[in-house]
Amino acid sequence: MNEGQLLGSEKIGKLLMKFSIPCIISLVLNAVYNMVDQIFIGQGVGYLGNGATNVIFPLVQVATAIALMGRRRRRKSNQPVLRCRRKRKSI
């Protein structure tokens, strides 16, 4: 069963667990990475290094979000073309 059918027929609670658990794990790991990074930068460079990483962090998050949205748009834009080809073959 593909994800489109799964989203339409599966229970909400099960879907919530399936999609939210990986997201929560990635957010926690990202937060731990950033805390450890700040500790090492603070010890090595000092408060100016911590300030620099705090300024650039939101820009990195925005760039990551834009990159992920762009990848999803390409996938969705290809789907209607494939559907049209399948219909033509069946006719």
N, C-alpha and C positions, 0 to 999 in steps of 0.2 A: 504494500500500500504506500503510495507516495505521500508527501507532506500535505499536499492540497486536500486529499481525501481524509487524511488524519485530522487536520484542523477542522474539518466539517463534521466529523462523526465521533471523535473522541470526547470523553468527559473533560470538563473545564479544569477540575482539580488535577487530573493526570497531566494535562497539557501544561498547566502552570508549573508543576514540578519538573516536567521534562525540559522546559525552556528556561525556567528561572534559576535552577540549580547551577548549570554551567556559567550563567551570567554572574551569579553571586560569587562563585569560586574565583572567576577571573577578576572581579572587582577587589576581592580581598587580597589576592596575590599581587595585584597592581599596587594596592595601598601599602602592603608590607615592603615591596620592592622600593617604593618611593621613600618610606621611612628609613630603611637601611641606607639608601643612597644619600639621604640628607645627613645621616650620622657620619658617613665616611667623608662627604664633602665638607661638612662642618669641622671635622678633625683635620683634614688635609689643607683646605683652602681658607676656611674661616667664614665669618658671617657674610662676606661679599659673595662667596660662592653659593651659599644658601639662598641669598637674595636673587642671584642670577637664575638658579634653577626654579625658584618659585615664580619668577616672571615668565620663564619659557614654558613651564608645565601646561598652562591652559592652551597655549598655541599648539603644543604637541597633541593635546586631546582633540582640538578642533580639526587639525590636519588628519588625525586618525579617523575621526567621524566622517569627514568628507571623502576620504579614500574608501571607507567601507560602503558609504552610500553610492558612490560611483560604481563600485563592483556590483552592487545589487541592481542598479538601473540597467547595466549591460545585460544581466541575466534576464530581467523581465522584458527588455526590448526584443530579445531573441525568441521568446516564447510564442508570440502571435505568428511569426513567420513559420515556425515549425508546425503550428496547428494548421495553417493554410496549406502547407505542403502535404500534410497527412490527409487532409480532406480531398485534395486533388488526386492523390493516389487511389483513394477509395472509390472515386467516381468513375 
